[in-house]
């Protein structure tokens, strides 16, 4: 399935969350990672994230799209060069 | 179709982008809005956004999911109370 992960976490934990996310997904915008994952890898990702966030302060959303193709995406503006596009 | 809009724009333009986005979508996380839109409304949204962003500095992503149902979403951590959930 295709997973879009968006986070809004305390700046103290951004690096940790990002580091875990990037083990599984492509980082495509400041607070967005995305990519194809198996159910099992998605569960691992979620577990790892849960271990580092503060559930009182931080929020992480996972959108799960049941497809083997990425959803259609339109980008307006700058394509952020700092991110590791693997697409 | 279901639209997920994610933005990373200069702080000077955040309010403008958010104000436009909220005319069309629900604001669900700091830099995320989402909801069902017709093709026509989506085009209007995109046009309005293009008028206010600086395409050298800002980036806005639209994920378009061809469905009448929201994709499955898992939220970890705090549900941000400040956002206008209409779900």
Backbone of each chain as ProteinMPNN parsed JSONL, in Angstrom:
{"seq_chain_A": "XXXXXXXXXXXXXXXXXXXXXXXXXXXXXXXXXXXXXXXXXXXXXXXXXXXXXXXXXXXXXXXXXXXXXXXXXXXXXXXXXXXXXXX", "coords_chain_A": {"N_chain_A": [[0.832, -1.2, 0.0], [0.279, 2.354, -0.426], [1.816, 4.794, 1.494], [1.355, 7.815, 3.158], [2.995, 9.887, 5.266], [2.643, 12.292, 7.725], [3.923, 14.697, 9.891], [3.697, 16.466, 13.006], [5.534, 17.477, 15.265], [7.155, 18.169, 18.411], [9.951, 20.315, 18.228], [12.2, 19.278, 19.382], [12.038, 16.58, 18.926], [11.961, 16.185, 16.233], [14.148, 15.359, 14.608], [14.567, 12.698, 15.403], [12.114, 11.493, 14.677], [12.117, 11.928, 11.943], [14.389, 10.536, 11.183], [13.688, 7.887, 11.689], [11.443, 7.689, 10.006], [12.638, 7.982, 7.492], [13.941, 5.601, 7.16], [12.053, 3.987, 6.123], [10.495, 5.332, 4.258], [10.289, 7.793, 1.56], [11.494, 11.041, 1.873], [9.724, 13.86, 1.244], [8.749, 16.434, 1.568], [9.044, 19.156, 3.885], [7.647, 18.214, 6.296], [6.688, 15.764, 5.479], [6.584, 12.386, 4.482], [6.722, 9.631, 2.192], [5.672, 6.646, 0.45], [5.764, 3.254, -0.933], [4.747, 0.558, 1.068], [4.831, -2.602, 2.732], [2.273, -4.178, 4.705], [3.418, -5.181, 7.007], [5.869, -3.807, 7.255], [4.86, -1.258, 7.551], [3.619, -1.505, 10.051], [5.871, -1.876, 11.646], [7.164, 0.575, 11.302], [5.267, 2.308, 12.464], [5.312, 1.422, 15.104], [7.948, 2.017, 15.851], [7.885, 4.787, 15.673], [6.013, 5.396, 17.621], [7.454, 4.835, 19.882], [9.182, 6.978, 20.207], [7.802, 9.426, 20.195], [6.041, 12.018, 22.006], [3.017, 11.516, 23.218], [1.306, 13.392, 24.163], [1.965, 15.782, 23.104], [2.781, 15.571, 20.47], [1.897, 14.844, 17.044], [1.257, 12.408, 14.603], [0.316, 11.574, 11.381], [-0.872, 8.923, 9.419], [-1.659, 8.237, 6.191], [-3.266, 5.76, 4.468], [-3.191, 4.244, 1.457], [-4.754, 2.086, -0.62], [-3.152, 0.756, -2.838], [-0.941, -0.067, -5.536], [0.255, 1.841, -6.862], [1.553, 5.139, -6.726], [-0.495, 7.825, -5.524], [-2.041, 10.309, -7.604], [-0.131, 13.225, -7.87], [0.197, 16.677, -7.516], [2.465, 19.258, -7.788], [2.957, 22.466, -6.678], [4.892, 25.296, -7.123], [8.146, 25.588, -5.634], [10.253, 22.791, -6.073], [11.392, 21.064, -3.498], [14.741, 20.979, -3.122], [16.321, 19.926, -1.198], [15.406, 17.561, -0.276], [15.272, 13.966, -0.277], [14.425, 12.795, -2.978], [13.374, 9.811, -4.314], [11.883, 9.005, -6.257]], "CA_chain_A": [[0.0, 0.0, 0.0], [1.02, 3.607, -0.452], [1.685, 5.449, 2.794], [1.789, 9.206, 3.305], [3.174, 10.168, 6.7], [2.8, 13.721, 7.99], [4.116, 14.835, 11.329], [3.764, 17.768, 13.653], [6.083, 17.081, 16.565], [8.014, 19.151, 19.059], [11.219, 20.444, 17.504], [13.184, 18.408, 20.043], [11.924, 15.196, 18.454], [11.855, 16.146, 14.775], [15.218, 14.557, 14.012], [14.312, 11.286, 15.688], [10.977, 11.049, 13.865], [12.546, 11.951, 10.557], [15.369, 9.474, 10.977], [12.931, 6.631, 11.591], [10.634, 7.745, 8.789], [13.464, 7.816, 6.29], [14.316, 4.196, 6.992], [10.954, 3.288, 5.46], [9.81, 6.128, 3.232], [11.031, 8.912, 0.958], [11.193, 12.351, 2.461], [9.384, 14.648, 0.046], [8.487, 17.829, 1.928], [9.545, 19.318, 5.252], [7.049, 17.331, 7.299], [5.993, 14.71, 4.74], [7.315, 11.271, 3.891], [5.763, 8.808, 1.477], [6.208, 5.544, -0.326], [5.075, 1.969, -0.868], [5.164, -0.283, 2.188], [3.988, -3.747, 3.084], [1.56, -4.031, 5.975], [4.35, -5.5, 8.082], [6.802, -2.688, 7.422], [4.094, -0.139, 8.096], [3.45, -1.739, 11.487], [7.168, -1.617, 12.271], [7.357, 2.034, 11.279], [4.363, 2.901, 13.442], [5.818, 1.069, 16.427], [9.169, 2.792, 16.125], [7.493, 6.187, 15.889], [5.332, 5.48, 18.916], [8.439, 4.769, 20.957], [9.935, 8.227, 20.384], [7.01, 10.659, 20.317], [5.298, 12.317, 23.224], [1.655, 11.5, 22.691], [0.571, 14.575, 24.646], [2.399, 16.978, 22.377], [3.107, 15.329, 19.058], [0.906, 14.126, 16.235], [1.729, 11.844, 13.338], [-0.793, 10.998, 10.608], [-0.546, 8.003, 8.327], [-2.719, 7.987, 5.217], [-2.991, 4.473, 3.826], [-3.926, 4.156, 0.197], [-4.681, 0.684, -1.009], [-2.791, 0.738, -4.249], [0.481, -0.288, -5.771], [0.769, 3.026, -7.539], [1.432, 6.369, -5.959], [-1.641, 8.632, -5.949], [-1.669, 11.448, -8.435], [0.368, 14.321, -7.037], [0.508, 17.911, -8.222], [3.327, 20.114, -6.98], [2.975, 23.872, -7.078], [5.99, 26.034, -6.505], [9.495, 25.048, -5.64], [10.484, 21.402, -5.704], [12.425, 21.245, -2.481], [15.919, 20.247, -3.552], [17.03, 19.358, -0.056], [14.825, 16.279, 0.109], [15.838, 12.846, -1.037], [13.478, 12.187, -3.907], [13.863, 8.575, -4.929], [10.911, 8.728, -7.322]], "C_chain_A": [[0.871, 1.255, 0.0], [0.753, 4.35, 0.855], [2.181, 6.891, 2.701], [1.832, 9.494, 4.799], [3.425, 11.666, 6.867], [2.961, 13.899, 9.485], [4.112, 16.294, 11.77], [4.222, 17.476, 15.078], [6.962, 18.198, 17.116], [9.389, 19.129, 18.399], [12.309, 19.551, 18.099], [13.183, 16.989, 19.467], [11.857, 15.063, 16.935], [12.908, 15.215, 14.162], [15.017, 13.063, 14.203], [13.213, 10.726, 14.776], [11.384, 10.939, 12.393], [13.498, 10.799, 10.26], [14.667, 8.113, 10.843], [12.146, 6.596, 10.281], [11.433, 7.437, 7.535], [14.002, 6.403, 6.114], [13.281, 3.454, 6.137], [10.421, 4.016, 4.224], [10.737, 7.19, 2.642], [10.566, 10.229, 1.581], [10.923, 13.315, 1.316], [9.0, 16.104, 0.327], [8.803, 17.945, 3.418], [8.956, 18.316, 6.247], [6.292, 16.158, 6.669], [6.962, 13.634, 4.254], [6.294, 10.373, 3.21], [6.44, 7.669, 0.74], [5.372, 4.286, -0.173], [5.629, 1.154, 0.299], [4.27, -1.516, 2.267], [3.312, -3.434, 4.422], [2.531, -4.205, 7.153], [5.327, -4.345, 8.327], [6.095, -1.463, 7.983], [3.906, -0.289, 9.606], [4.755, -1.476, 12.242], [7.437, -0.114, 12.376], [6.536, 2.69, 12.39], [4.862, 2.638, 14.863], [7.055, 1.887, 16.808], [8.828, 4.248, 16.43], [6.861, 6.341, 17.272], [6.311, 5.486, 20.081], [9.137, 6.105, 21.208], [9.074, 9.481, 20.563], [6.397, 10.8, 21.713], [3.84, 12.463, 22.799], [0.78, 12.641, 23.22], [0.809, 15.777, 23.728], [2.496, 16.785, 20.872], [1.953, 14.64, 18.337], [1.564, 13.64, 14.953], [0.522, 11.211, 12.652], [-0.228, 10.046, 9.573], [-1.782, 7.862, 7.438], [-2.353, 6.705, 4.489], [-3.846, 4.351, 2.574], [-3.673, 2.787, -0.405], [-4.39, 0.562, -2.502], [-1.319, 0.409, -4.366], [1.088, 0.862, -6.553], [0.63, 4.223, -6.621], [0.18, 7.106, -6.426], [-1.144, 9.771, -6.829], [-1.229, 12.596, -7.529], [0.682, 15.519, -7.905], [1.345, 18.776, -7.292], [3.259, 21.517, -7.539], [4.142, 24.524, -6.375], [7.284, 25.272, -6.585], [9.483, 23.558, -5.336], [11.645, 21.428, -4.733], [13.626, 20.354, -2.784], [16.613, 19.517, -2.422], [16.527, 17.956, 0.296], [15.314, 15.17, -0.806], [14.798, 12.167, -1.919], [14.079, 10.908, -4.476], [12.946, 8.234, -6.101], [11.589, 8.784, -8.704]], "O_chain_A": [[2.042, 1.217, 0.377], [-0.396, 4.512, 1.266], [3.286, 7.15, 2.225], [0.829, 9.361, 5.501], [4.31, 12.232, 6.226], [2.21, 13.313, 10.265], [4.468, 17.206, 11.023], [3.408, 17.257, 15.976], [7.446, 19.054, 16.376], [9.917, 18.07, 18.059], [13.225, 19.124, 17.397], [14.194, 16.288, 19.513], [11.715, 13.958, 16.41], [12.595, 14.388, 13.305], [15.26, 12.265, 13.298], [13.352, 9.652, 14.19], [11.035, 9.982, 11.703], [13.415, 10.167, 9.206], [15.02, 7.302, 9.987], [12.179, 5.609, 9.546], [10.971, 6.731, 6.639], [14.47, 6.048, 5.032], [13.584, 2.436, 5.514], [9.959, 3.39, 3.27], [11.824, 7.445, 3.16], [9.372, 10.459, 1.774], [11.809, 13.562, 0.498], [8.936, 16.915, -0.597], [8.827, 16.941, 4.129], [9.701, 17.646, 6.962], [5.36, 15.625, 7.27], [8.016, 13.932, 3.693], [5.128, 10.351, 3.603], [7.634, 7.724, 0.444], [4.412, 4.242, 0.597], [6.842, 1.075, 0.487], [3.094, -1.467, 1.909], [3.734, -2.543, 5.16], [2.469, -3.482, 8.148], [5.575, -3.962, 9.47], [6.658, -0.723, 8.789], [4.021, 0.684, 10.35], [4.743, -0.923, 13.341], [7.88, 0.385, 13.411], [7.04, 3.516, 13.152], [4.834, 3.526, 15.715], [7.182, 2.375, 17.931], [9.406, 4.86, 17.328], [7.142, 7.297, 17.995], [6.039, 6.065, 21.132], [9.632, 6.342, 22.309], [9.574, 10.501, 21.039], [6.263, 9.838, 22.469], [3.476, 13.414, 22.107], [-0.352, 12.823, 22.771], [-0.038, 16.661, 23.6], [2.312, 17.726, 20.101], [1.143, 13.945, 18.95], [2.324, 14.364, 14.309], [-0.202, 10.418, 13.252], [0.78, 10.339, 8.929], [-2.832, 7.412, 7.898], [-1.251, 6.583, 3.954], [-5.076, 4.357, 2.641], [-2.535, 2.392, -0.659], [-5.282, 0.298, -3.308], [-0.548, 0.583, -3.422], [2.278, 0.86, -6.866], [-0.309, 4.304, -5.829], [-0.176, 7.025, -7.602], [0.03, 10.138, -6.792], [-1.889, 12.895, -6.534], [1.362, 15.39, -8.923], [0.973, 18.998, -6.14], [3.478, 21.733, -8.731], [4.353, 24.328, -5.178], [7.497, 24.437, -7.464], [8.775, 23.114, -4.432], [12.764, 21.778, -5.108], [13.537, 19.128, -2.71], [17.398, 18.598, -2.654], [17.158, 17.248, 1.081], [15.712, 15.404, -1.947], [14.348, 11.063, -1.61], [15.167, 10.927, -5.05], [13.203, 7.288, -6.845], [10.93, 8.577, -9.723]]}, "seq_chain_B": "XXXXXXXXXXXXXXXXXXXXXXXXXXXXXXXXXXXXXXXXXXXXXXXXXXXXXXXXXXXXXXXXXXXXXXXXXXXXXXXXXXXXXXX", "coords_chain_B": {"N_chain_B": [[-13.338, 13.641, -5.712], [-10.8, 12.763, -3.301], [-8.837, 15.053, -1.621], [-5.633, 15.746, -0.46], [-3.872, 18.274, 0.906], [-0.735, 19.643, 1.321], [1.477, 21.943, 2.725], [4.477, 23.903, 2.453], [5.479, 26.746, 3.11], [6.847, 30.076, 3.013], [6.882, 31.787, 6.115], [5.68, 34.249, 6.03], [3.648, 33.965, 4.228], [1.983, 32.009, 5.148], [-0.509, 32.423, 6.459], [-2.16, 33.419, 4.423], [-2.205, 31.276, 2.596], [-3.334, 29.305, 4.16], [-5.823, 30.415, 4.724], [-7.07, 30.441, 2.212], [-6.993, 27.683, 1.664], [-8.702, 26.703, 3.644], [-11.168, 27.508, 2.788], [-11.936, 25.55, 1.115], [-11.225, 23.046, 2.108], [-10.818, 20.825, 4.981], [-8.993, 21.705, 7.816], [-6.482, 19.849, 9.159], [-4.05, 19.257, 10.328], [-1.054, 20.96, 11.354], [0.237, 21.761, 8.833], [-1.451, 20.668, 6.969], [-4.293, 20.07, 4.965], [-7.479, 18.699, 4.117], [-9.972, 16.889, 2.224], [-13.116, 16.157, 0.485], [-13.447, 17.045, -2.895], [-14.81, 18.465, -5.875], [-13.608, 18.172, -9.249], [-13.653, 20.677, -10.414], [-13.76, 22.498, -8.258], [-11.339, 21.87, -7.111], [-9.58, 22.798, -9.076], [-10.091, 25.521, -8.893], [-9.181, 26.042, -6.282], [-6.436, 25.445, -6.577], [-5.693, 27.397, -8.389], [-6.162, 29.741, -6.915], [-4.294, 29.426, -4.876], [-1.919, 29.467, -6.336], [-1.81, 32.11, -7.011], [-0.991, 33.428, -4.703], [1.364, 32.319, -3.685], [4.996, 32.244, -3.6], [6.758, 31.034, -6.103], [9.395, 30.407, -6.107], [10.172, 29.976, -3.563], [8.236, 28.672, -2.08], [6.351, 25.645, -1.501], [3.667, 23.585, -2.471], [1.837, 20.675, -2.099], [-0.471, 18.6, -3.719], [-2.278, 15.789, -3.14], [-4.127, 13.577, -4.981], [-6.82, 11.573, -4.66], [-8.664, 9.131, -6.081], [-11.546, 8.742, -5.18], [-14.611, 8.39, -3.349], [-14.549, 8.156, -0.768], [-12.827, 8.959, 2.213], [-9.331, 8.25, 2.511], [-7.961, 5.528, 4.427], [-6.987, 6.498, 7.643], [-4.539, 6.774, 10.108], [-3.986, 8.005, 13.282], [-1.392, 8.973, 15.327], [-0.605, 9.848, 18.584], [-1.201, 13.154, 19.829], [-4.378, 14.499, 19.155], [-4.764, 17.233, 17.337], [-6.247, 19.811, 18.904], [-6.74, 22.355, 18.113], [-7.468, 22.512, 15.519], [-9.918, 22.616, 12.892], [-11.729, 20.163, 12.87], [-14.006, 18.621, 10.801], [-14.829, 16.224, 10.343]], "CA_chain_B": [[-12.078, 12.996, -5.325], [-10.309, 13.182, -1.998], [-7.641, 15.853, -1.821], [-4.797, 16.07, 0.696], [-3.004, 19.404, 0.545], [0.328, 19.858, 2.303], [2.247, 23.104, 2.268], [5.697, 24.342, 3.128], [5.623, 28.079, 2.522], [7.459, 31.093, 3.869], [5.979, 32.152, 7.208], [4.942, 35.462, 5.621], [2.487, 33.624, 3.399], [1.225, 30.892, 5.728], [-1.897, 32.789, 6.732], [-2.881, 33.523, 3.147], [-2.385, 29.929, 2.042], [-4.263, 28.603, 5.039], [-7.148, 31.018, 4.56], [-7.619, 29.92, 0.956], [-7.206, 26.238, 1.816], [-9.856, 26.424, 4.516], [-12.422, 27.735, 2.054], [-12.24, 24.345, 0.331], [-10.871, 21.788, 2.78], [-10.723, 20.852, 6.44], [-7.624, 21.846, 8.323], [-6.394, 18.717, 10.086], [-2.757, 19.247, 11.018], [-0.463, 22.274, 11.117], [0.433, 22.12, 7.429], [-2.239, 19.712, 6.181], [-5.741, 20.22, 4.829], [-7.963, 17.563, 3.346], [-11.413, 16.774, 2.075], [-13.646, 15.81, -0.825], [-13.639, 18.181, -3.793], [-15.007, 18.201, -7.297], [-12.486, 18.576, -10.107], [-13.76, 22.12, -10.641], [-13.349, 23.206, -7.041], [-9.9, 21.652, -6.957], [-8.898, 23.723, -9.986], [-10.204, 26.862, -8.295], [-8.271, 26.074, -5.134], [-5.074, 25.477, -7.087], [-5.477, 28.723, -8.988], [-6.063, 30.749, -5.846], [-3.005, 29.222, -4.196], [-0.844, 29.912, -7.231], [-1.774, 33.575, -7.026], [-0.387, 34.009, -3.491], [2.673, 31.789, -3.279], [6.212, 32.579, -4.336], [7.128, 29.703, -6.606], [10.827, 30.175, -5.875], [10.409, 29.687, -2.14], [7.168, 27.904, -1.436], [5.908, 24.415, -2.174], [2.381, 23.039, -2.044], [1.574, 19.382, -2.733], [-1.848, 18.1, -3.695], [-2.453, 14.369, -3.443], [-5.497, 13.39, -5.463], [-7.197, 10.168, -4.528], [-9.877, 8.988, -6.869], [-12.483, 7.991, -4.354], [-15.588, 9.213, -2.656], [-14.333, 7.959, 0.662], [-11.505, 9.357, 2.683], [-8.455, 7.094, 2.685], [-7.778, 5.129, 5.815], [-6.027, 7.375, 8.308], [-4.204, 6.421, 11.486], [-3.393, 9.136, 13.98], [-0.646, 8.621, 16.525], [-0.303, 10.994, 19.415], [-2.225, 14.131, 20.162], [-5.264, 15.004, 18.118], [-4.611, 18.665, 17.564], [-7.554, 20.367, 19.201], [-6.902, 23.695, 17.565], [-7.884, 22.463, 14.129], [-11.373, 22.524, 12.739], [-12.196, 18.881, 12.367], [-15.42, 18.568, 10.445], [-15.089, 14.792, 10.134]], "C_chain_B": [[-11.629, 13.537, -3.967], [-8.974, 13.876, -2.2], [-6.927, 16.039, -0.482], [-3.825, 17.149, 0.235], [-1.994, 19.609, 1.672], [1.159, 21.032, 1.839], [3.493, 23.321, 3.112], [6.021, 25.695, 2.508], [6.27, 29.024, 3.527], [6.433, 31.589, 4.886], [5.137, 33.39, 6.875], [3.66, 35.129, 4.867], [1.625, 32.499, 3.965], [-0.252, 31.248, 5.907], [-2.739, 32.872, 5.461], [-3.204, 32.143, 2.589], [-3.437, 29.16, 2.853], [-5.69, 29.114, 4.857], [-7.825, 30.503, 3.28], [-7.956, 28.432, 1.114], [-8.464, 25.919, 2.602], [-11.199, 26.752, 3.879], [-12.894, 26.447, 1.368], [-12.126, 23.047, 1.129], [-10.908, 21.947, 4.29], [-9.262, 20.897, 6.855], [-7.427, 20.779, 9.39], [-5.057, 18.569, 10.798], [-2.054, 20.528, 10.576], [-0.363, 22.642, 9.625], [-0.342, 21.208, 6.477], [-3.705, 20.094, 6.152], [-6.223, 19.067, 3.955], [-9.477, 17.568, 3.23], [-11.809, 16.363, 0.67], [-13.861, 17.071, -1.645], [-14.029, 17.687, -5.191], [-13.76, 18.665, -8.041], [-12.469, 20.1, -10.256], [-13.292, 22.917, -9.411], [-11.852, 23.044, -6.795], [-9.114, 22.608, -7.857], [-8.951, 25.157, -9.452], [-9.229, 27.037, -7.132], [-6.829, 26.258, -5.606], [-4.749, 26.855, -7.667], [-5.314, 29.807, -7.924], [-4.723, 30.655, -5.129], [-1.86, 29.756, -5.056], [-0.705, 31.427, -7.243], [-1.04, 34.157, -5.814], [1.0, 33.465, -3.135], [3.802, 32.356, -4.133], [6.79, 31.245, -4.813], [8.625, 29.409, -6.489], [11.06, 29.616, -4.471], [9.437, 28.689, -1.544], [6.869, 26.623, -2.205], [4.572, 23.98, -1.592], [2.15, 21.744, -2.815], [0.09, 19.093, -2.638], [-1.821, 16.616, -4.044], [-3.913, 14.175, -3.826], [-5.833, 11.911, -5.431], [-8.589, 9.991, -5.099], [-10.901, 8.139, -6.127], [-13.502, 8.944, -3.765], [-15.496, 9.003, -1.157], [-12.953, 8.465, 1.029], [-10.632, 8.115, 2.761], [-8.356, 6.752, 4.163], [-6.705, 6.007, 6.452], [-5.805, 6.896, 9.73], [-3.516, 7.614, 12.12], [-2.666, 8.616, 15.205], [-0.388, 9.893, 17.298], [-1.503, 11.89, 19.586], [-3.098, 14.428, 18.955], [-5.287, 16.508, 18.302], [-5.97, 19.338, 17.695], [-7.815, 21.702, 18.54], [-7.451, 23.681, 16.146], [-9.377, 22.201, 14.008], [-11.799, 21.215, 12.106], [-13.676, 18.967, 12.025], [-15.822, 17.107, 10.274], [-16.074, 14.273, 11.172]], "O_chain_B": [[-12.028, 14.624, -3.548], [-8.085, 13.349, -2.87], [-7.541, 16.439, 0.507], [-3.057, 16.953, -0.707], [-2.37, 19.733, 2.838], [1.514, 21.106, 0.662], [3.553, 22.978, 4.293], [6.741, 25.781, 1.513], [6.237, 28.79, 4.735], [5.263, 31.785, 4.556], [4.025, 33.55, 7.377], [2.707, 35.909, 4.866], [0.651, 32.082, 3.338], [-1.134, 30.468, 5.549], [-3.893, 32.443, 5.44], [-4.329, 31.876, 2.165], [-4.296, 28.471, 2.304], [-6.643, 28.334, 4.84], [-9.011, 30.173, 3.285], [-9.043, 27.982, 0.753], [-9.198, 24.988, 2.274], [-12.245, 26.326, 4.368], [-14.078, 26.275, 1.079], [-12.835, 22.076, 0.863], [-11.014, 23.057, 4.811], [-8.417, 20.199, 6.295], [-8.114, 20.789, 10.411], [-4.953, 17.826, 11.774], [-2.407, 21.115, 9.554], [-0.824, 23.706, 9.212], [0.057, 21.004, 5.33], [-4.294, 20.405, 7.187], [-5.463, 18.527, 3.151], [-10.174, 18.179, 4.04], [-10.968, 16.234, -0.219], [-14.399, 18.058, -1.142], [-13.611, 16.61, -5.617], [-12.965, 19.449, -7.523], [-11.41, 20.728, -10.227], [-12.532, 23.878, -9.526], [-11.185, 23.967, -6.327], [-8.097, 23.162, -7.439], [-7.978, 25.905, -9.55], [-8.546, 28.055, -7.023], [-6.099, 27.112, -5.102], [-3.664, 27.396, -7.454], [-4.444, 30.672, -8.024], [-4.099, 31.668, -4.815], [-0.95, 30.416, -4.556], [0.383, 31.96, -7.459], [-0.52, 35.27, -5.891], [1.728, 34.089, -2.364], [3.585, 32.872, -5.23], [7.251, 30.434, -4.01], [9.063, 28.287, -6.743], [12.018, 28.883, -4.229], [9.774, 27.953, -0.617], [7.109, 26.537, -3.409], [4.37, 24.004, -0.377], [2.255, 21.72, -4.041], [-0.531, 19.316, -1.599], [-1.385, 16.239, -5.132], [-4.819, 14.561, -3.087], [-5.194, 11.102, -6.105], [-9.554, 10.616, -4.658], [-11.085, 6.96, -6.426], [-13.279, 10.152, -3.694], [-16.253, 9.586, -0.38], [-12.022, 8.396, 0.227], [-11.136, 7.029, 3.047], [-8.634, 7.58, 5.031], [-5.645, 6.229, 5.868], [-6.757, 6.644, 10.469], [-2.571, 8.168, 11.558], [-3.246, 7.904, 16.026], [0.006, 10.907, 16.721], [-2.653, 11.46, 19.501], [-2.589, 14.59, 17.846], [-5.776, 17.003, 19.317], [-6.737, 19.425, 16.736], [-8.961, 22.134, 18.417], [-7.855, 24.72, 15.626], [-10.005, 21.64, 14.905], [-12.185, 21.174, 10.938], [-14.497, 19.341, 12.863], [-16.996, 16.79, 10.086], [-16.417, 13.091, 11.16]]}, "name": "protein", "num_of_chains": 2, "seq": "XXXXXXXXXXXXXXXXXXXXXXXXXXXXXXXXXXXXXXXXXXXXXXXXXXXXXXXXXXXXXXXXXXXXXXXXXXXXXXXXXXXXXXXXXXXXXXXXXXXXXXXXXXXXXXXXXXXXXXXXXXXXXXXXXXXXXXXXXXXXXXXXXXXXXXXXXXXXXXXXXXXXXXXXXXXXXX"}
